[in-house]
Amino acid sequence: MSSRATATEVRELVEAALAEHRLTLDEVALIATRQRFAGDPRLRLGPPVSGIDDDALEAASLPCTRSFGIRARVAETAAALAAGGHVVGTVQRSAHVTLAVAMVGSPVGAAAPPSAQP
């Protein structure tokens, strides 16, 4: 999530991603993000927010070739770690927000956690 992201942009992307899985915010158990964003008011969407340490994200993530910021695929790694499950569907992006949906006990055919993907 960029510092330029608005609360509206965050909510709209979250709701659109959940709608693809026929889910609503009321069915979300947890929002996972980088530790530094855990208290960010833009993430106050109802479910509790869990911050994951950057070192844990980098250790569990597939390699990332970024030249700035954290070297991890934050959205999918945070989602998979927090859910103890698999990312379902594709990573969603807007101009300033990236998110992934993970489900505990994901159905067969869901993507493997990021660190398990080739």
N, C-alpha and C positions, 0 to 999 in steps of 0.2 A: 504494500500500500504506500503510495507516494504521499508526501506532505501536501501535494496539490489535490488529493482526493477529497471530495465533499461527502458529508454524511448521506446526502441523497444519492450520489453515485454509488457508494458502498451498498446502501439498502437496495437500490434497483438491481445491481448485479447479483446480490445474494438472492433476492426474490426470483429473478429470472433463472438462475442456476437451479434453485430448488424446484421451480415449476417444471423444469425439464424432467425431474424425477418424481413429479406429482407429490411434492412435499411442500410444507409451509414452515415458517419460522417456529410455529408452535410445536413442531415435531423434531426440532433440532435440539440435541442434548448439550452441545458445546460448540463454541467458536474457538478455533485454535489459531494462533498467530505468533509472531516473534515476541519475545519477552518485552521488548521496548514498546510494543503497541498494546499490551494487555489492558492498560487503563485508558486507552484512547476512546473518547466519547463517541467517535464515529462508529465504533463497534458495539455500542449499547443498543442491541437489536432485540433483546429479550433473554436469549440463552446466556449462561455464564461464559466468560471469556477466559481462556487458558493461554498463558504465555510460555513459549518454549524457548529455552536458551539457544543462542546462535551456535554454540559449539555442538549441541545435540542435533540441531538442524543440519549443520555441515557434515557431521559424522554419518547421518542416516541418508543424506541426499545422494542422488546420482551426481556425477561430476557436473560442474557448471563452469562455463568459460567467461563469466563476467569479469570485467576489469575494474569494477567499483562495487561497493556494498558487500553484502554477505554472499559468499560463494556457495549457494544452495538453492535448490528449487523449493522455495519457502512454502508456497501454497500447498502443493501436493504432499510434501514431506510433513508439514505441520498437521495436515488433515489425517494422514495415515498414522502418524505417531499418536495423536490424541485419541483417535478412534480405536487404535489397535486393530484396524481393519484395512480395507483396501479403498483406494480412490475409485469412484465410479464415474463414468463419463469422462469428458475431457476437461482440462483446465479452462476456466473462463477468464476473459480479460476485458477490461474497459480501458479508457485512456490512462487511468491512474490506480487501478485496482486489479489484482489477480487473485483468483480463488479456486479452490478445489473442494469437491464434496466427497466425503468418505463415510462409510457406514460400517458399524460394528456388525460382524457376521455377514459381510457383503455376499450377494448372490454369486453363484458360479458364473464365470465369464467376466467378472470385474477385473480391473487392472490390478496387478500385484503392487505391494508397497514400493515406493520409489527405489529403495536400496536393493530390492530383489529383481528389478527390471534389468534386462541386458543393456 
